């Protein structure tokens, strides 16, 4: 079982969108568990087909077992545990999520974790400890490198072995700013050990259009540059 966490220090970086598309894409050939740790519950709202009786908050507070909280999502081979608006109030042990996942270790090929942008929360740090790979989507603005340094340092503080991959998102190809920031990110990544910079994901409204209908661009029949980039990213990097 491979645990993949999507994390970012800022909202609006396509984090939840990328985590959902990764879960759906991997579900075409593998068994996947989606874990929503973001109090906004965006991933849950897309996974959900009916009312959620239990949430990740209930699991982490030992009210129910992890198996009792798992539900089937609307996507092939993808199960999920619903998020909770109370998740940020939890002061969980750093090993909490890793211990929880041991109970379903043989049942899933991938666990896809969506986290809130509040990277100092104990539940986020617990996700880092449990992760084999942390993907960090980032928008291409002047603060990208500084924000990434904060996230990378926090990940390394809690898990020095995990892979870290930075995913530039919402790239406008003919934007001088975006191209300059991408070059800066490449220099930043090249100066650090154990960090990779993935292919950039182009900007496209189609991913939002698909999400509005609870669909995933990566699994759609659309002819779209972002869809092509998403498929390659998920297949090659996750």
Secondary structure, 3 states (H helix, E strand, C coil): CEEEEECCCCCCCCHHHHHHHHHHHHCCCCCEEEEECCCCCHHHHHHCCCCCCCEHHHHHCCCCCHHHHCEECCCCCEEEEECCCCHHHCCCCCCHHHHHHHCCCCCCCEEEEECCCCCCCHHHHHHHHHCCEEEEEEECCCCHHHHHHHHHHHHHHHCCCCEEEEEEECECCCCHHHHHHHHHHHHHHHCCCCEEECCCCECCCHHHHHHHCCCCHHHCCCCCHHHHHHHHHHHHHC
